[in-house]
Amino acid sequence: MFELHQRNPKMKKLLFAIIGATLFSATVVGQTSYTLDKYHSRVNFSATHFGISHVEGNFKIIDATLVSKKADLTDAVITFKADVNSINTEVEYRDKDLKSANYFDAAKYPELTFKSTSFRKVAGKNYLLSGNMTIHGVTKPVVLRVIFNGTAITAMKKLTAGFTLSGFINRVDFGVGGDPLTSGVSNKIDLTANVEFTITK
């Protein structure tokens, strides 16, 4: 039987799908913990520059967890953190400025963190993720739009859940940076992310 599955790709794919569905059904009965697949996750930000263009960046070092008991993840508790020193806009001078006391002050506040307070299903695959974000030593409530892209058994043979997130924050609320009229950096910072989580238990 094992030999048959090896020789028949369709049967092999079906077998993995059945195993995955079984594992998913079993784990959601109790508490299911997920860890971030860092190789397939990216968290981006974008600010307008003097109102005429967008400057984009990301954090190279990130981590996140997701814990849930329900199959639709509506009780999910999600945490996220980013290393501010890993900020990356592809321009070394700008990155140094962002990490300095002019903006994030990474020496004093080396981490950006988020912890969810609710993960509410709106309709279909659309959710609203609410939580508290801490940047520059200031904590503020944030709401993000989320699309739950579903689950799959990846090439690593692990059951994985995928999400697309979007939203925005006001950097001034967190005490990051100065007047946009002089700096050219917009107060509104758009956030986008594509992340994958794999089941750990």
MARGURO-184324 format. One record per atom (N, C-alpha, C, O): x, y, z. Coordinates in steps of 0.05 Angstrom, whole numbers, plus 5000, padded with zeros to 4 digits. Atoms other than C-alpha are relative to their C-alpha. Layout:
# residues N
XYZ;...
# end
This chain:
# residues 201
501749765000;500050005000;501750255000;501250444985;498249774999;505650485018;501450044973;501850264964;498749995026;509050304952;498150134979;499050284962;501949905019;502650464914;499850315002;499650454982;500249724996;502251154945;502550154990;502350374980;497649895009;509451284928;500050034969;501050234958;500050005029;508351114855;497750174988;497850244965;502349855010;501751484849;499850275014;498950285036;500049734987;502452234862;497350095010;497150225031;502749924992;494952334865;499149875026;498050005043;500750154976;494051794917;501650115024;500650135046;498249894979;499952084956;498950275010;498950325034;501149744993;496852784954;497549975017;497050115036;502550044985;490152514977;500549905028;499249975047;499350114974;493452125034;500850235019;499950245042;499149784983;496852755060;497650185007;497550295030;502449834994;490253145054;498349885022;497350025040;501650144980;486552615095;501450015027;500150075047;498549994975;492052595147;499850285012;499450325036;500149734991;492053355151;497350075011;497150205032;502749944990;484553405158;499549865027;498249975045;500350154975;484752875213;501550145022;500450175044;498449864980;490253235250;498750265008;498550345031;501349754995;486553895243;497549965017;497150115036;502450054985;480053605269;500749925029;499349995047;499250104973;483653275328;501150225017;500550245041;498749804984;487653875349;498150225009;498450335030;501749784993;481954375348;498249935023;497050115035;501650084977;478253965401;501350115026;499850215043;498649894978;483554175451;501350264990;500550374970;498649765008;488154775448;502149944978;503749764981;498150035022;492054845383;502050235000;501150465000;498049795001;498555235382;501450004973;502149804962;498749965025;501655515319;502550185004;502550355022;497749825000;508455825307;500450114972;499550004952;499749865025;510456305252;502049864982;504249784991;498150105020;513556025189;501450254988;500450384971;498649755007;518756575181;500950014971;501450234961;499150015028;520756345112;497850084981;498350144957;502349935017;513756485085;498350225013;495950225010;501449784987;511957105125;501550264996;503950274996;498849745004;513057845114;498250215011;495850215005;501649784989;510758465151;501150264989;503550324992;499249765014;510959115112;498650255010;496550245022;501249744993;509659855124;500550194977;502450154961;499749805021;508760445078;499250275010;497150305023;500649734993;508861195088;500250184975;501850124957;499849825023;507561755038;502350205005;502850285028;497749824999;513562205023;499250274988;498950294963;500949745009;511462945019;497449994984;496950164967;502650035013;504762694994;500149934971;498049934958;499850055028;507362504926;500849724992;500649644969;499250275006;509961794932;499949835026;499349945047;499950174977;510461204979;502849885005;504149794986;497550134993;516560955016;499249755016;497749765035;500750254987;516060225036;502349875015;504649935009;497950144985;519759785085;498849765014;496449705011;500850244986;519459165128;501849955024;503850095027;498250084978;522358845190;501149724993;499649534987;498850255008;527358295175;499849785022;499749545016;500150194977;526857975245;497250035013;496750235026;502749994988;519757805267;499449725012;500749525006;501050254989;516157275308;497150035008;496250255013;502949994993;508957095324;499149735009;500349535003;501250254992;504656575357;496950034997;495950254997;502950005002;497356375350;499149755016;500149535012;501150214984;493355955400;497050004997;495850225000;502950005004;486255725388;498949725007;500349525005;501450264995;481155185408;498049944978;497149714975;502150035019;476155305352;501149974971;503250084965;499250055027;476655065280;500050264983;501650294965;500149755016;474655755253;501750225012;501850445002;498049834987;479856085299;498850265012;500350455018;501349754989;474756595326;500850055029;500250265040;499049964973;477756495396;503050035001;504250025022;497149995002;484856575371;501250235017;500250455017;498449794987;489956945414;502650014984;504049824981;497749965018;495457235371;501950205012;501250415021;497949824991;502057545391;502050044977;502449874961;498149935021;507157885347;502250185012;501650355029;497949814992;513858225357;501950034976;502349844960;498049945021;518958545311;502450145013;502150305031;497549884991;526158735323;500350274985;500850274961;499849735013;526459495310;502650044986;502850184966;497449985012;533859435294;500249864973;502149894958;500050145026;531958995235;498450154979;497950044957;501649855019;527959545201;501550034974;504050074973;498750015026;529359545126;498450154979;496250064972;501349865023;527560055072;501850004975;501250144956;498150025022;533359875026;501850254997;503350274977;498349775000;536760545042;501350025027;500050085047;498550014975;542160515095;499750255017;499250245041;500249754985;541861255114;497350035013;497150105036;502749984990;534361235122;499549805023;498249875043;500350204979;534560595163;501250095026;500150055047;498649904976;539560905211;498450225013;498250245038;501649784990;535161515218;497549905014;496749995035;502450124988;528961095232;500649865027;499049865045;499250134975;532760705286;500950195021;501250125045;498949804981;535361345318;497850115017;495450055014;501949874983;532061765371;498150194985;496150284996;501849845016;528962165314;497349864995;495249994991;502450165006;523961605304;499549785021;498449845042;500650234982;523760915337;501649995026;500849885046;498150014978;529661015384;500449715009;499849635031;499650284996;531560285378;501849935023;501449715035;498250064977;536960325431;498449995026;499049835044;501649994976;531660485483;497549824998;496649715018;502450165005;525660125452;500549804977;499649854955;499150185021;528459525414;497949834987;498449704966;502150175011;521859165403;497450144995;496650335009;502849935006;515159295371;498349765006;499049544996;501650234993;509758845399;497050044996;496050274995;502950005003;502458665389;498949765014;500049545012;501550234988;497658235430;497050044995;495950255001;502949985007;490558095407;498250005024;498849895045;502150004980;484358225447;497549854989;495849765004;502250155013;479457915396;500749944971;502350094959;499750075028;479357575329;497249934990;496349704993;502950035006;472257665302;499549954970;500650094953;500750065027;469457345240;497950194990;495850235004;501949825011;465857845196;498249864980;495749874983;501550155020;463757425137;501949834984;504049934976;498350175016;466656835100;502849975011;503149895034;497250024991;474256865105;501050265012;503350295018;499249744991;474257585129;499650035030;497549965042;499949974971;476057745202;500950285007;502150424990;498849764988;477558345245;501749935024;500749805042;498250064978;483558295290;500550255016;501550455006;499649774982;483558765350;502149935021;502449705029;498050054980;489258845399;501550255008;500850474999;498349784990;494359275433;502849994988;504249794991;497349985012;500559505397;501750195016;500850405024;498249834985;506559775433;502450074982;503949904972;497849895016;511460215395;501250235015;499750405025;498749774988;516660695424;499150045029;498950265039;500849994972;514260515494;497150095005;496350125027;502849914998;507060725479;498249774990;498749664969;501850225008;501260225476;497350134992;496150295007;502549905010;495060375434;498449774987;499549584977;501650205013;489159965409;500150024970;500250244959;499850005029;489459755336;498149794989;497749585002;501750205014;484559405289;501049954972;501650144957;499050085026;486959025228;498049824986;496649664998;501750175017;483058705171;501749754994;504049764988;498650265005;484857965161;498449834981;495949804984;501250215016;483357465107;501349735008;503849705006;499050264993;484056745131;500049844974;497949764964;499850135026;486656405068;499749705000;499749574979;500450294997;485555705095;502449855009;504449975018;497850164991;490055125111;500949814978;499449754959;498950195019;494554655072;502349865013;503649955032;497650144993;499854135082;502250094981;502050034957;498049895017;506054475056;502249804993;502049565000;497850175009;512354195025;501649895024;503049695022;498750104976;515054125096;498449795015;499149715037;501850214989;509353625109;498850095027;498349925045;501249904975;506454075163;497450144993;497250284972;502549865004;499354325169;500450305006;501450375028;499449724999;499655075157;497650174994;496050114976;502149815004;494755655162;501150264989;503250354999;499049755013;495556275118;498150235004;495750205003;501649764995;493256985130;501150244985;503650264981;499349755011;493357655095;498950225017;496450225022;500949794981;492958275140;500550284987;502350324972;499749735008;492059015127;498850195020;497050125034;501049804981;490859655166;501850245000;503550274983;498249764997;494160295189;500250095029;498550025045;499749874974;496760665249;500750294995;501650374973;499149735001;498161395264;502650015017;502649975041;497450014987;505561445281;500250205023;501650155043;499949794979;504562085322;498749905026;499549985048;501350114976;499961695369;502149855017;501849835042;498050164986;506161285387;502550175006;504650075016;497749834995;510861885392;502449944981;504749994989;497850065019;514861665330;500250224979;498350264964;499549795020;517862225289;498750265006;497350305026;501049734996;516162955282;497950094980;496549924968;502049885017;511863425242;500449914971;502649944960;499850095028;510363145172;500650234980;501750184959;499449785017;510963845143;503050054996;503950154975;497149975002;518363855158;501549744992;503549754978;498750265005;520163115155;499149884973;500649734961;501050125024;515862955095;498749735003;497749614984;501150264995;513562315128;497250025010;496650165030;502849984992;506062215133;499549895028;500949715037;500850104974;502762105200;498949724997;499449545013;501250265005;498861515171;502049814988;503249864968;498250215009;502960885164;498349764993;497049645010;501550245008;499760325123;501549755007;504049745003;498850264992;501059615147;498849784983;496449774979;500950245015;500658985105;501749765008;504049805015;498550244993;502758275120;498849754987;496449734984;500850275008;502557575091;501549815018;504049815018;498750184981;503957045143;498949724999;496649674991;500850284998;503756295152;500749905027;502949965038;499650124974;503055915217;499849704998;498149604984;500150305000;504655175227;499349905028;500150025049;500850124975;501654735281;502449885014;503949735002;497850124984;506454555337;498949805019;500449625027;501250204983;501554185382;497050035000;495649885014;
# end
